[in-house]
Amino acid sequence: MIHFTMPRLRIRAWSVAALSAATVLGTCLMAPAANAHAVWFAQHGGRLAFIFGLGADDLDMVKRLPHVTSVDGYDASWKPVPTRLEADGPLVVVDSKPTLAVVTAAMDYGIWSKPPHGDWVNKGRDEVPNATLSEKNYKFAIHILGALDKPIPALANQALEVVPIGATLPTLKGQPLELRVLLHGKPVSGAHVLRDFVNDPDSNANTTGTDGTVTIRVRNQGLNVISATYDGPPENPKKEDRVEYEATLSFVLPHKPE
């Protein structure tokens, strides 16, 4: 298993000039997060694949595999199960044991800036001073494969996670599902939650309350990919305006027998 320790949010003393810049950037930090690419797990060709994309866009994960910083597997009682990711043709797939009940992964996707004209570039504000936004990106994913004995706990390698409050998932689409969003293991308010990141990525997001919770109705009798986004203060204000944390929770509700 690959492990890493996510850096905690660091609030630094700013100079007067930096505070002026912060005022200009305040609207960026307080505004609802725009949809960004995320990572999640889904079945492809009979294997569980690790996906990078947005909505129906399923992009090249193989070339992004070096950005993956942790992969962890657990059984139904949250005992570790040896788990790894491997490239298999155009896919990145999960290699583990039959006892695997939950698999998680984390990605450090670096710093990206949006110039006034053109596409995002993999550079910081120090290199793109006229950028309309510069942000550091971390992406996380949790996938539930089977029944759990206990609710999903705060996980060491998931700086942001969106998890069911109970251990049991709904069985039918349309049923309610209460979720909690955790940042570094603690409930976070103001996170934006989409109930169907793959099939309806442009829908209005729900926002977590002071206890970090939100209730949605399960959208699909099949694959569900729920996303949560939270914008935090920068780790390095010279390079980025904010840190964007993007997390997904995926699971499958079974269809009727053929």
MIMAR-278353 format. One record per residue (C-alpha): residue number from 1; z, y, x; residue in one letter. Coordinates in nm, 3 decimals, m for minus. Each point is the difference from the previous one (the first is absolute). Layout:
# MIMAR-278353
R num       Z       Y       X residu
R NUM       Z       Y       X      A
...
//
This chain:
# MIMAR-278353
R num       Z       Y       X residu
R   1   0.000   0.000   0.000      M
R   2  m0.078   0.353   0.116      I
R   3   0.290   0.243  m0.038      H
R   4   0.045   0.370   0.038      F
R   5   0.257   0.263  m0.083      T
R   6  m0.118   0.292  m0.207      M
R   7   0.117   0.340   0.121      P
R   8   0.248   0.172  m0.227      R
R   9  m0.088   0.335  m0.144      L
R  10   0.100   0.269   0.245      R
R  11   0.073   0.358  m0.104      I
R  12  m0.036   0.233   0.296      R
R  13   0.104   0.357   0.053      A
R  14  m0.298   0.221  m0.054      W
R  15  m0.073   0.336   0.149      S
R  16  m0.073   0.301  m0.217      V
R  17  m0.371  m0.054   0.056      A
R  18   0.031  m0.364  m0.102      A
R  19   0.189   0.100  m0.314      L
R  20  m0.286   0.231  m0.094      S
R  21  m0.241  m0.287   0.044      A
R  22   0.227  m0.217  m0.212      A
R  23  m0.020   0.254  m0.281      T
R  24  m0.379  m0.020   0.005      V
R  25   0.012  m0.377   0.001      L
R  26   0.266  m0.031  m0.267      G
R  27  m0.246  m0.048  m0.282      T
R  28  m0.150  m0.296   0.187      C
R  29   0.338  m0.170   0.031      L
R  30   0.109   0.061  m0.359      M
R  31  m0.329  m0.077  m0.174      A
R  32  m0.060  m0.347  m0.144      P
R  33  m0.159  m0.225   0.259      A
R  34  m0.373  m0.052  m0.024      A
R  35  m0.125  m0.357   0.004      N
R  36  m0.026  m0.141   0.350      A
R  37  m0.105  m0.335   0.139      H
R  38   0.264  m0.270  m0.020      A
R  39   0.052  m0.361   0.104      V
R  40   0.074  m0.293  m0.231      W
R  41  m0.039  m0.376  m0.031      F
R  42  m0.245  m0.186  m0.227      A
R  43  m0.170  m0.338  m0.028      Q
R  44  m0.345  m0.025   0.158      H
R  45  m0.185  m0.331   0.027      G
R  46   0.314  m0.198  m0.072      G
R  47   0.203   0.171   0.273      R
R  48   0.244   0.287  m0.011      L
R  49  m0.166   0.299   0.168      A
R  50   0.140   0.328   0.128      F
R  51  m0.207   0.284  m0.144      I
R  52  m0.055   0.362   0.106      F
R  53  m0.165   0.224  m0.255      G
R  54   0.017   0.232  m0.298      L
R  55  m0.076  m0.117  m0.350      G
R  56  m0.290  m0.243   0.010      A
R  57  m0.083   0.096   0.360      D
R  58   0.087  m0.303   0.215      D
R  59  m0.057   0.126   0.356      L
R  60  m0.012  m0.161   0.345      D
R  61   0.351  m0.125   0.068      M
R  62  m0.094  m0.198   0.310      V
R  63  m0.065   0.314   0.206      K
R  64   0.326   0.148  m0.132      R
R  65   0.207  m0.304   0.093      L
R  66   0.131   0.169   0.321      P
R  67   0.172   0.259  m0.223      H
R  68   0.220  m0.269  m0.159      V
R  69   0.351   0.031   0.141      T
R  70   0.190  m0.272  m0.186      S
R  71  m0.061  m0.310  m0.211      V
R  72   0.292  m0.181  m0.161      D
R  73   0.032  m0.298  m0.232      G
R  74   0.292  m0.118  m0.215      Y
R  75   0.085  m0.290  m0.228      D
R  76   0.146   0.040  m0.350      A
R  77   0.351   0.051   0.144      S
R  78  m0.115   0.257   0.258      W
R  79   0.020  m0.230   0.297      K
R  80  m0.270   0.086   0.259      P
R  81  m0.317  m0.211  m0.002      V
R  82  m0.230   0.012   0.307      P
R  83  m0.301   0.206  m0.109      T
R  84  m0.290   0.166   0.177      R
R  85  m0.331   0.168  m0.074      L
R  86  m0.324  m0.128   0.148      E
R  87  m0.363   0.105  m0.018      A
R  88  m0.224  m0.243  m0.187      D
R  89  m0.356   0.132  m0.004      G
R  90   0.004   0.335  m0.183      P
R  91   0.351  m0.059  m0.138      L
R  92   0.353   0.023   0.133      V
R  93   0.196  m0.287  m0.155      V
R  94   0.361  m0.118  m0.015      V
R  95   0.101  m0.308   0.199      D
R  96   0.339  m0.138  m0.107      S
R  97   0.179  m0.299  m0.155      K
R  98   0.019  m0.132  m0.361      P
R  99   0.353   0.142  m0.033      T
R 100  m0.136   0.356   0.023      L
R 101   0.108   0.197  m0.309      A
R 102  m0.042   0.358   0.126      V
R 103  m0.215   0.145   0.278      V
R 104   0.024   0.355   0.131      T
R 105  m0.192   0.208   0.251      A
R 106   0.016   0.349   0.148      A
R 107  m0.263   0.219   0.161      M
R 108   0.020   0.311   0.216      D
R 109  m0.329   0.172  m0.084      Y
R 110   0.047   0.297   0.227      G
R 111  m0.060   0.372  m0.052      I
R 112  m0.292   0.129  m0.207      W
R 113  m0.123   0.354  m0.066      S
R 114  m0.235   0.142  m0.261      K
R 115  m0.228   0.274   0.136      P
R 116  m0.110   0.274  m0.243      P
R 117  m0.339  m0.172  m0.008      H
R 118  m0.070  m0.365   0.065      G
R 119   0.192  m0.326  m0.004      D
R 120   0.349  m0.081   0.123      W
R 121   0.030  m0.044   0.378      V
R 122   0.252  m0.205   0.198      N
R 123   0.152   0.306   0.170      K
R 124   0.305   0.220  m0.040      G
R 125   0.032   0.369  m0.082      R
R 126   0.028   0.072   0.373      D
R 127  m0.365  m0.114   0.028      E
R 128  m0.118   0.126  m0.341      V
R 129   0.189   0.331  m0.041      P
R 130  m0.203   0.107  m0.305      N
R 131   0.065  m0.324  m0.191      A
R 132   0.090   0.039  m0.366      T
R 133   0.247  m0.288   0.045      L
R 134   0.123  m0.217   0.286      S
R 135   0.217  m0.303  m0.070      E
R 136   0.150  m0.307   0.164      K
R 137  m0.067  m0.317  m0.200      N
R 138   0.214  m0.311  m0.043      Y
R 139  m0.106  m0.277  m0.238      K
R 140   0.205  m0.291  m0.135      F
R 141  m0.062  m0.300  m0.225      A
R 142   0.212  m0.260  m0.180      I
R 143  m0.157  m0.298  m0.180      H
R 144   0.190  m0.241  m0.226      I
R 145  m0.148  m0.350  m0.006      L
R 146   0.264  m0.190  m0.196      G
R 147   0.329   0.011  m0.189      A
R 148   0.290   0.166   0.183      L
R 149   0.367  m0.095   0.000      D
R 150   0.110   0.355   0.077      K
R 151  m0.150   0.350  m0.046      P
R 152  m0.198   0.146   0.289      I
R 153   0.249   0.165   0.239      P
R 154  m0.051   0.296   0.229      A
R 155  m0.220  m0.147   0.273      L
R 156   0.028   0.101   0.365      A
R 157  m0.370   0.056   0.063      N
R 158  m0.082   0.169  m0.331      Q
R 159   0.091   0.367   0.042      A
R 160  m0.132   0.062  m0.354      L
R 161   0.004  m0.277  m0.258      E
R 162  m0.057  m0.022  m0.373      V
R 163   0.184  m0.300  m0.145      V
R 164   0.101  m0.145  m0.337      P
R 165   0.366   0.062  m0.079      I
R 166   0.047  m0.361  m0.113      G
R 167  m0.108  m0.330   0.154      A
R 168  m0.221  m0.099  m0.295      T
R 169  m0.343   0.146  m0.068      L
R 170  m0.149   0.044  m0.348      P
R 171  m0.230  m0.280  m0.115      T
R 172  m0.245   0.199  m0.212      L
R 173  m0.192   0.323   0.045      K
R 174   0.142   0.291  m0.198      G
R 175   0.358  m0.106   0.060      Q
R 176   0.231   0.255   0.165      P
R 177   0.089  m0.024   0.368      L
R 178   0.278   0.212   0.147      E
R 179  m0.063   0.092   0.362      L
R 180   0.196   0.170   0.275      R
R 181  m0.152   0.184   0.297      V
R 182   0.202  m0.016   0.321      L
R 183  m0.042   0.214   0.311      L
R 184   0.178  m0.149   0.302      H
R 185   0.195  m0.219  m0.241      G
R 186   0.121   0.279  m0.229      K
R 187  m0.132   0.103  m0.345      P
R 188  m0.231   0.300   0.024      V
R 189  m0.088   0.249  m0.273      S
R 190  m0.338   0.167  m0.027      G
R 191  m0.208  m0.301   0.105      A
R 192  m0.327  m0.040  m0.190      H
R 193  m0.066  m0.343  m0.150      V
R 194  m0.335  m0.132  m0.126      L
R 195   0.012  m0.314  m0.212      R
R 196  m0.354  m0.115   0.091      D
R 197  m0.118   0.119   0.340      F
R 198  m0.310  m0.224   0.003      V
R 199  m0.146   0.039  m0.350      N
R 200   0.127   0.344  m0.100      D
R 201   0.073   0.199   0.318      P
R 202  m0.068   0.340  m0.158      D
R 203   0.253  m0.034  m0.281      S
R 204   0.301   0.228  m0.029      N
R 205   0.291  m0.118   0.212      A
R 206   0.357  m0.048  m0.118      N
R 207   0.269   0.172   0.207      T
R 208   0.329  m0.160   0.096      T
R 209   0.324   0.159  m0.115      G
R 210   0.313   0.074   0.198      T
R 211   0.090  m0.371   0.010      D
R 212  m0.345  m0.089   0.134      G
R 213  m0.100  m0.191  m0.312      T
R 214  m0.297   0.007  m0.231      V
R 215  m0.112  m0.234  m0.279      T
R 216  m0.362  m0.098  m0.050      I
R 217  m0.184  m0.247  m0.220      R
R 218  m0.178  m0.276   0.188      V
R 219  m0.371   0.065  m0.029      R
R 220  m0.175  m0.326   0.088      N
R 221   0.021  m0.366  m0.094      Q
R 222  m0.104  m0.079   0.355      G
R 223   0.030   0.197   0.321      L
R 224   0.228   0.303  m0.016      N
R 225   0.019   0.246   0.290      V
R 226   0.262   0.270  m0.055      I
R 227   0.012   0.284   0.251      S
R 228   0.262   0.255   0.096      A
R 229  m0.058   0.309   0.212      T
R 230   0.256   0.231   0.153      Y
R 231  m0.056   0.305   0.224      D
R 232   0.271   0.071   0.254      G
R 233   0.049   0.268   0.265      P
R 234  m0.198  m0.027   0.325      P
R 235   0.117  m0.201   0.298      E
R 236  m0.188   0.236   0.232      N
R 237  m0.066   0.341  m0.165      P
R 238  m0.249   0.093   0.273      K
R 239  m0.225  m0.288  m0.103      K
R 240   0.058  m0.060  m0.371      E
R 241   0.108   0.188  m0.310      D
R 242   0.161  m0.300  m0.164      R
R 243   0.045  m0.377   0.015      V
R 244  m0.162  m0.195  m0.282      E
R 245   0.159  m0.334  m0.084      Y
R 246  m0.213  m0.228  m0.221      E
R 247   0.140  m0.331  m0.132      A
R 248  m0.134  m0.267  m0.233      T
R 249   0.151  m0.283  m0.202      L
R 250  m0.244  m0.271  m0.104      S
R 251   0.037  m0.313  m0.213      F
R 252  m0.207  m0.212  m0.240      V
R 253   0.075  m0.075  m0.364      L
R 254  m0.153  m0.341  m0.081      P
R 255  m0.278  m0.036  m0.257      H
R 256  m0.008  m0.261  m0.274      K
R 257  m0.104  m0.353   0.106      P
R 258  m0.373  m0.065  m0.012      E
//
